[in-house]
Amino acid sequence: MHVEDTALPGVKLLIPVRHGDARGFFSETWNRDRFAAAGITAEFAQDNHSLSAQADTVRGLHFQAPPRAQGKLVRCGRGALFDVAVDIRRGSPYYGQWVGYELSFDNGRMLWIPPGFAHGFATREPGTEIVYKCTDTYSPAHDGALGWDSCGIDWGLTGDPILSDKDRAAPPLADFDSPFTWDAP
Ligand SMILES: Cc1cn([C@H]2C[C@H](O)[C@@H](COP(=O)(O)OP(=O)(O)O[C@H]3O[C@@H](C)C(=O)[C@@H](O)[C@H]3O)O2)c(=O)[nH]c1=O
């Protein structure tokens, strides 16, 4: 597995090996020992799968507040998307900064987003599916959102985004009261 650090310490880009043969390929998308060797020790509690019918669908930026914070291991099951993590830990030297990567079925890339980061994505193709593992189960009471268009993210959209009502109403970074604080190392 190829592993790359990103500009946000803790957020990692991973490319598992695809063992190709005449039938297609086989790939390990989670292997506790291999990921631990890459610095990711996580116990996952929930797997998610969503379909976005249209390109330029934006979902995010989302998080669950402590004590129900979630780390997320994200990949694209079909189509292509631009996946983003934003550091929302108050006091972090990287607070409000973002990284984004193109994840597609074709490139097989995965993004690890630890707790303390908001997550969102924009779809590049109709019928795009995202698949991700989370380190805690869904808790609507801890569900939170930050304005998708308030962090200077270049989403690479080709038109107006398709958004949920929740995401349209999410506060901008300037008005955002983050439930996360940075633990200085
Ligand atoms: C997130 C979630 C939603 N739901 C329900 C609530 C609602 O009726 C429906 C759609 O929920 P949402 O609009 O929040 O779905 P969505 O906008 O896709 O939310 C997701 O966005 C990405 C970016 C993330 O990082 C995820 O953690 C999650 O927040 O699904 C669950 O049952 N379990 C879950 O874990």
PDBQT file of the ligand as one rigid body, heavy atoms in Angstrom, charges set to zero:
ROOT
HETATM    1  C1  LIG A 201     -24.777  10.295   8.456  1.00  0.00    +0.000 C 
HETATM    2  C2  LIG A 201     -25.991   9.400   8.673  1.00  0.00    +0.000 A 
HETATM    3  C3  LIG A 201     -27.244   9.778   8.199  1.00  0.00    +0.000 A 
HETATM    4  N1  LIG A 201     -28.321   9.000   8.405  1.00  0.00    +0.000 N 
HETATM    5  C4  LIG A 201     -29.622   9.417   7.866  1.00  0.00    +0.000 C 
HETATM    6  C5  LIG A 201     -30.076  10.791   8.309  1.00  0.00    +0.000 C 
HETATM    7  C6  LIG A 201     -30.843  11.311   7.115  1.00  0.00    +0.000 C 
HETATM    8  O1  LIG A 201     -32.180  10.851   7.171  1.00  0.00    +0.000 OA
HETATM    9  C7  LIG A 201     -30.165  10.648   5.926  1.00  0.00    +0.000 C 
HETATM   10  C8  LIG A 201     -29.199  11.570   5.162  1.00  0.00    +0.000 C 
HETATM   11  O2  LIG A 201     -28.289  12.118   6.119  1.00  0.00    +0.000 OA
HETATM   12  P1  LIG A 201     -27.292  13.287   5.722  1.00  0.00    +0.000 P 
HETATM   13  O3  LIG A 201     -28.044  14.329   4.955  1.00  0.00    +0.000 OA
HETATM   14  O4  LIG A 201     -26.618  13.746   6.963  1.00  0.00    +0.000 OA
HETATM   15  O5  LIG A 201     -26.283  12.542   4.745  1.00  0.00    +0.000 OA
HETATM   16  P2  LIG A 201     -24.913  13.086   4.143  1.00  0.00    +0.000 P 
HETATM   17  O6  LIG A 201     -25.086  14.522   3.786  1.00  0.00    +0.000 OA
HETATM   18  O7  LIG A 201     -24.467  12.158   3.119  1.00  0.00    +0.000 OA
HETATM   19  O8  LIG A 201     -23.978  13.010   5.427  1.00  0.00    +0.000 OA
HETATM   20  C9  LIG A 201     -22.687  12.466   5.367  1.00  0.00    +0.000 C 
HETATM   21  O9  LIG A 201     -21.843  13.405   4.699  1.00  0.00    +0.000 OA
HETATM   22  C10 LIG A 201     -20.463  13.051   4.631  1.00  0.00    +0.000 C 
HETATM   23  C11 LIG A 201     -19.729  14.213   4.019  1.00  0.00    +0.000 C 
HETATM   24  C12 LIG A 201     -19.908  12.607   5.930  1.00  0.00    +0.000 C 
HETATM   25  O10 LIG A 201     -18.750  12.855   6.283  1.00  0.00    +0.000 OA
HETATM   26  C13 LIG A 201     -20.780  11.712   6.750  1.00  0.00    +0.000 C 
HETATM   27  O11 LIG A 201     -20.274  11.537   8.065  1.00  0.00    +0.000 OA
HETATM   28  C14 LIG A 201     -22.205  12.186   6.795  1.00  0.00    +0.000 C 
HETATM   29  O12 LIG A 201     -22.275  13.386   7.568  1.00  0.00    +0.000 OA
HETATM   30  O13 LIG A 201     -29.492   9.515   6.435  1.00  0.00    +0.000 OA
HETATM   31  C15 LIG A 201     -28.224   7.803   9.073  1.00  0.00    +0.000 A 
HETATM   32  O14 LIG A 201     -29.236   7.078   9.253  1.00  0.00    +0.000 OA
HETATM   33  N2  LIG A 201     -26.997   7.395   9.544  1.00  0.00    +0.000 N 
HETATM   34  C16 LIG A 201     -25.885   8.163   9.358  1.00  0.00    +0.000 A 
HETATM   35  O15 LIG A 201     -24.761   7.742   9.784  1.00  0.00    +0.000 OA
ENDROOT
TORSDOF 0
